[in-house]
């Protein structure tokens, strides 16, 4: 294999480490933020859900409004500015004194996270050889995989000492900033026409329209998954599985790890349809079990299924939209995709938080399983059938 085909370069590992640190902070705080809002400010489940969702909404806004400036400002410079902002916002949690103040902090923190993750996704899209894109993006996402296990587990171990939870954010973003200074980022020389396009304000400039269909599909999927992230602590307490829940995200990470290590090459060689359908099936089955079980082993098994399915759906849809994008629009493409997915993740806790008093946790999670099935149908209607037609015509 040629030198230009190698995956695990120094810069690849540094960017993956930045993603790991940012995601670790995200999940450690997310697992605690609704309980923090309820215990500290007497918030309702819907209000507490908003404190989780506003972070994601902030990320969405920054991706849509600032994603197109990544190429203009420079990837490394934009990444550094975003990480500095995220580090500063991490300090503000120690001084929050009201629910409104928490909302503002969460929104602004999400803005900085959104910019940073847009930059890292753009950088990785350029570092990974095109012929190994599915495999490379799968390995890169291991940073998020490990954080989905370590972050919630650490958050549950530290809870209810919320000061220690917030210290994690300060430490993680300090490390991420150091890694950002060390990474070498490939920059692209834009033509005058591309510079004018980036500076203009229009829907086609701010968004990569080719990414929208699959982004909406993935957003519906993550609306369902957000309920697990945001309300598992309260759900586990209600069904008397708090101790088991502390290991739940280890099961999630094992499922995610297995999918990352095995599905990238399948995507590159056989296409997306078969592997993403398997991911959806695993997710739906996992969510049904999660919503109904009273057995510890099945509770953990559901986490494995959810992690396996979630990892596949995200990775396949992300790799697909990047493959359909012009090279000079990678930054806008990744920000468009992530922004729409963030919308689903951000609205999820708010919508599901409203459903909980009416349905209870178990039926709310069953609704999440139905949403997973809806997303699968959307995928085949929007993208899967087109891939199938192209495959048949090429034979």
N, C-alpha and C positions, 0 to 999 in steps of 0.2 A: 504493500500500500504506500502511495506516495506521501511525501512530507506534508503536502497541502491537504491530505485526507485525514490527518490525525485529529482526534477529538480532544484528548486530555492535555491541552497546553496549559502553561502557567496562567494565561489570561482567562481561559475557560474556567479553571478552578477558582480563581479570584472572584470572578463574577458570580459563580455558583455560591461561593462563601458569602458574598454580599446579600444574595437572595435568601440564603439560609438565615442570616442574622435578622434581616427585615421581617421575614415570615415568622421566625421564632418569637419576635416581639409581638407581632400581630396576634398569633394564636394564644400566647400566654395571657395577654390582656383581654382578648375576646372572651375567653372562657370564664373570666371574672367580672367583666364590665357590667353585665345585667344585674348580677348579685350585688355589685358595688353600688349601682344606682338605687336598687331597692332598699338595701340596708342603710346607706348613707343619707339618702334624700327621700325615702318613702315612696319611690316611683312605682307605678303600676307595671304589669308585665308589658303592656304596649309602650309605655314611656321608657322602660328599661330596654326594650327592643330597639327603640329609636336611638339610644346611646350606642348600640352595636351597629345599627344600620347607617348612621350619619358618617361614620368613618369611611365606609365603602362609598357612600354618596360623594364624599369629598374626593376620593380617589377617582371616581367617575368624572367629576367636573374637571379635575386637573388633566386627565387624559384627553378629554375632548377639547379643552381650551388651550392646553400647553403642549400636547403631544407633537404638533406640527413644528414646534420650535426646536425640537431635539437636534435636527440636522443643521439648523441655522446657528444655534448657540454652540453646538458641539456636544457630543454624547458624554464625554468625561466631565466637562465643565457643568453641564446640566445635572448629571448624576451627583457630583460633589455638592452643588448648591442644595439639591433635594435632601441629601443625607444630613447636611448641616441643619437644615430646617427641621427634619424629623428628630434629630438629637435635641434641639431646643424645645420642641413640643413635648418630648418625653419628660423633660424636667417640669413642665407645667402641671402634670397630674398631681404633684405633691401639694399644690396650692389651690386646687379646685374647691369651691365653697358652696356651689349650688348646682342644681340640675341643668339650668341654662348654661352656666359656665362649662359644665361637662360636655354639653352638646357642642359648644363652640370649639372646645379643645379637640373633641373627636373629629369634627368636620375638618379643621385645619391640619390635624395629624394625618387624616386620610389624604388630604391634598398632597402633602410631602411624600407619603408612601406611594401614591399613584404616579407621581413624576419619576421617583426612583425606580419603580418596577417597570415603567415604560422604557426607561433608559437601559436597564439590564436586559429586558426582552429584545430590544433593538440590537444591542451589542452582541448578544448570543446568536441572533439570527444571522449576523454577518460573520461571526467566528466559525460557526458550524459549517462544514462542507455541504453543499446542496445535496449531494448524493447520499448523505448520511443524516439528513435533517430530522427525520422521525426518530432515529436512534439517538442523535445528539440532544434534541430537545427533551427526550425522555430521561436521559442521564442528568441533564441540567436541572430538571424538575425534581431530582432527588433531594435538592436543598429544601424544597417545599415539603417533600415527603417526610424527611426527618423532623422538620419543624411541626408537622401535623401530629407527630407522636410526642416529641419532647416538650413542645409548647403547652398543650393542654395538660399533660402530666405534671409539668413544672408548675403550671398555674393552679392545679388542684392541690398540689403539695404545699404551695405557699399560702393559699386561701385559708382563712380570711385576713391574712397580713398583707393588705393591699399595697403598703409601702414597699414591701419586698417585690411584689409583682411589678410595680412601676420602676424599680431599680433595674430589673431585667431589661427594660426598654432602653435605659440609659447605657448600660453595658453593651447591648447588642448593636446599637447605632454607633457607638464609639468604635467598636471593632469594624463595622461596615465602612466607616469613613476612612479608617487606616487602609483597608483593602482597596478602596477606591483610589487612593493616592498611588498605590503600587501598580494598578492595572494599566496595561497599554491598550488604548481603545482605537480601533481603526476608524478614521474619519474619511468622509467622502467629499470630493470637490464638486459642488453643485454648479450646474450651468446657470447662466443669467435667467433663463426661462424658469428653471426649477426654483431659483431664489424668489422670483416674482410670485410664483405659484404658492410658495410657502408663506410669504408675507401677506397674501391676500386673504380676505375673509369670505368664505363661501362654504356651503355644506360639503361640496365635493373636495374642498381643500382640507377642511377640518376632519372629515370622515373618509375612510376608504370604503366605498359603497359595496365592493365585492366581499368585504368581511361581514357585512351586516346580517345576512341570512343565518349563517352558522353562529354568529354571536348571539342572536336572539334565541336560537335553539339552546345554546349553552347557558344563557341567562335563566331560562325557565328551569333547566336542570339544577343550577346552583341556587335558585330560589328555594327549591326543595331541600337541598343539602344544608342551607344556612340554618334551618331549624335545628339540626343536630348540633352545629357549632354553638349556637346562641343559647339554647335552653337545656342542654344535657345535664347541667348541674342541678337545676330545679327538677327536671324529669327523674333523674336518678334518685333524688331525695324522696320524691313522691312514691316511687315503686320500690323503695328500700334496697337500692343497688349502688349506694355511694362508693363503697369499697371497690366493687367491680368496675364502676365507671372510671376509676382512677387508672385502670389498665385498658380502657376502651380504645384510646387513641394509639396505644401500642399495636393493637389489632388492626386499626385503620392503617397505620404506617406499614405493617407487614403486607397487607393487601396492596397498598400503593407501591411499595418496593418491588413486589413480585411483578406487578404490571409494568412498571418502568423498565425493568431488566429484560422483559420478554416480549413486549408488544411493539417497541420501536422498529425493530427489523421487520416484523410482520407488516407494519404499515408501509415501510419503504418498498417491500417486495410484492405484497398482495393487495395493497390499497386499504381504504378505511372501513368499508362496509361491514365485513365480517367481524373484525376485532371490536368496533364500536358497538355493534349489536350485542356481543358478549358482555361488554362493559355495562350496557344499560340493563341487561337481564340480571347481572350480579347485583347492581345497585337496587333495582326494584325489589328483588327477593330480600336483600339485606334490610331495606327500609321496612318491609312488611314484618319481618322477624323482630326488628328493633321496636316496632310499634306495639307488639303483642306479647313478647316473651316475658316469662317470669323466672327463667332459668339462666344462671350466670354464664354457662358455657355458650348458650345460644345468643346471649347478649353480646359476648365477645365475638362470636362468629359473624353476627350481623355487622360489626365494625369492620371485619376483614372484607366482607362483601361490599360494603359502602366504599371503603378505601380503594379496592380494586376497580370498581366501576367508575368512581369519581375520577381517578387518575387517567383511565383510558379515555373517557369522554372529553375531558379537558385537553389532553395531549393531542388527540387525533384532530379535534376541531381547530386547535391553535395551529398545528402543523399544516392543516388543509388551507386555512386562510392565508398563511404566509406563502405557501406554494402558489397561490393564485395572485400574489401581489408583485408589482414591479419592484426591483431592488431599491430604487431611491425612495420608495414609499413604505419601506419596512417599518419605520418609526410610527407613521400614521396608522398603518395596518394593525400593529400590535396594540397601539393605544385605543383604536376603535374597538377591537375585539375585547380587550380588557375592560374598557369603559362600560360596554353593554353587559358583559358578564358581571361586573361590579354592581350594575343597576339591579340585576336579579338578586345578588347576594345582599345588597343594601336594603331593598324593599322586603326581602324575605322575613327578617326578624320583626319588622313593623306589621306586615300582613299576618304572619303566623301568630304574633303576639296578641292580635285582636281575636284570632280564632280560638286561642287557648281557653279563655273563660266560657266560650260557647260550646266547644267540643271536648275539652280536656286534652291532655298531652297525647294520650294514645291515639285518639281519632285524628288529632292534628297531624301526627306523624304518618298515619295511614293516608291522609290527603297528600302528604309529601311523596309517598309511593306512587299515587295516581299522577302527580305532576311529572315524576320521572317517566312514566309511560307516555304521557302527553308529549314530552320532549323527544322521545324515541320516534313517535309518529311524525312529529315535525321534521326530524332529521331526514327520514326517508322521503317525505314529501318534498323537501326543499333541496336536499343535496344527494342523498343516497341513490335515488333513482337515476340522477344525471350521471353519477359515477358508473352505475351499472350499464347505462346506455353507451357510454364512451367505451367501456370495456368490451361490450359485445360488438361494437362497430369496428374496433381495432383488430378483431380476430379475423 
